[in-house]
Amino acid sequence: MATIRDVAKQAGVSVATVSRVLNSNGYVNEDTRVKVTEAIKELNYLPNDVARSLFKRRSKMIGLILPDITNPFFPELARAVEDVANETEYTFVLCNSDNQMEKEQQYLTALKQKYIDGFIVVSSTLTTEQVHELNVPVVALDRIISPHMPSVSVQNYEGAQEAVQYLIENGCQKIAHISGPDYVDNAHARKQGYLDMVRDKDWYEDGLVVDGKYELDPAKKAATQLLEQHPDVDGIFVGNDLMAVGVLKAAEALGIKVPEDLSIIGFDGIALGETTTPALTTMGQPIYDVGSKAAELLINYIEGIPSVHSNHSFGVQIIERETVKKGGV
């Protein structure tokens, strides 16, 4: 494998001159630059990225920390971040924290030691103080860490209200909610949107909100208990699509027909919802746009390009499929 010294010898210049060409640092006349570039091509020389990072204290690398890579929503987000990173010649590193604060901190520390240029984080545990201590650009994605920190999210509260209104308009007489963990700000916002729509209804009662932990199996178990205890529930707003699949499975196991006897609407708009039987009606997020905006915001932040808005909130819209009984008839 060729070294920087081999390139310098081939081009008839010093190692320092080759370094200036590689790092675009300092003056090099055009003839010399051409000689060095040709030598690099002829020798198929690959610069040592670690050494360049140490020299420039920059790596052209960004990290994306996700809480649960098994939830199809997050790989769809990751694809958008990766695409933008590739377009701008940044390396993309994906980390799965398993919703564990310790694991999240380990990734942050390890990548910071490699002079990573910035992070996009989906986190419910990272604090503003910890972000400041990183001393690199950080963008919060999907979940807000601080109102003063750059972020990209969607209108969770409004989307939840629209989902409940859609069930009401289609004839549902008693609507329950399978929520995500309350410590996750978007789950809390979706639950609050539901509550503000139903708490004054004469049919509302305690026990119509149950925690599905944003996971399929816990949601299936929670929905089973809910439907056994409240057999008159005829509509469920589910806090994410992965849990909605669990609710569909619970209904099937109990012999409840969807949508004839029970209408279900999720939240996210992941591709998985198209494959269920019946296909899942949901509040669709513009997932790709959300991920790409976060990457764009971070890279602009790294490059010192000012942004007019540092906090972006996308709207959501109903994707009508087959799990809501139309017109309630």
Residue, then its C-alpha position, 0 to 999 in steps of 0.5 A: m500500500a502506497t504511503i504519503r512518502d511514496v507520493a512525495k517521491q513520485a511527484g518530486v516534492s516534499v511530504a509537507t507539500v503533499s499534505r498541503v494538497l491533501n488538506s487544501n491547507g496552504y499555498v501550492n502552485e498549480d503545476t505542483r498540485v497537478k503533479v501531486t494529484e497525478a502521483i496519488k492516482e498512479l499509486n492509488y494512494l488513500p489518505n489516512d483518515v485517522a491522521r487527517s482527523l488528528f491534524k484537522r480535528r475534523s473527520k467529515m463524519i456524523g453520528l446518528i444515535l437511535p433508540d430502537i433499530t428494530n422499529p421500522f420507523f428508525p431505519e427509514l429515518a436513517r436512510a434519509v440521513e445517510d443519503v444526505a451525508n453521502e451527497t455532502e461527502y460525509t461518513f455516516v455512523l449509525c448507533n443503536s442505544d436500545n433506549q439505554m442511557e449508559k449505551e447512549q453515553q458510551y457511543l457519544t464518548a467513543l465517537k467524540q474521541k474520533y473527532i466526529d463532527g456532529f451528532i443527530v440524536v433521538s434521545s429521551t435521556l440526553t440533557t442540555e448540559q450533556v449536549h454542551e459538554l460534547n462541544v460539537p454540533v448536535v441536532a435533536l430528531d423526533r424528540i425535543i431535548s431543549p427548545h434552545m437546541p436545533s431540532v426536527s420533529v412533527q406536529n404530534y399533538e395536532g396529529a393525535q387530535e386529527a386521528v381522534q377526530y377522524l375516528i369520531e367522524n367515522g362513527c366511533q362511540k368509545i375511543a381508547h388510546i394505546s400510548g408510548p412511554d410518557y417520558v418520551d415527549n412525542a408519546h406524551a404529546r400524542k396522548q395529550g392530544y387524545l385526552d384533550m379530544v375525549r376527556d369531556k365526552d360522556w363515554y370517557e373513563d379511566g382505563l381507556v389509556v394504556d401504555g404499549k411501550y412503543e413496542l409490538d408485543p407489549a402493545k398486543k398485551a395491553a390491547t388484549q387487556l383493554l378490549e377484555q375490560h372494555p368490550d364496548v370500545d369501537g375505536i383505538f388511536v395507537g401512538n405508533d404503527l408498530m404498536a398498531v400491528g400489536v393491536l391488530k394481532a390482539a383483535e384477531a386473537l379475540g375474534i374482533k373484526v377490524p374494521e367492522d367491530l373495531s376501528i384502528i388508526g396508528f401514527d408514523g406511516i411506515a411501510l409495514g402498515e401497507t403489509t398488514t391485513p387489513a392495511l393500517t390506516t395511520m397518521g403519516q409522517p413525512i419520514y424521509d423529509v424529517g430525516s433529511k432535514a435533520a442531516e441538512l441542519l447538522i451539516n450546515y451547522i458544522e460548515g458554519i452555514p447559518s440557518v433561518h430556522s433551527n427548529h423545524s416541525f413538519g405536519v402529518q396527514i391521514i393515510e386512509r387504508e382499511t382499518v377504520k370503518k368508513g362512515g361508521v356504517 
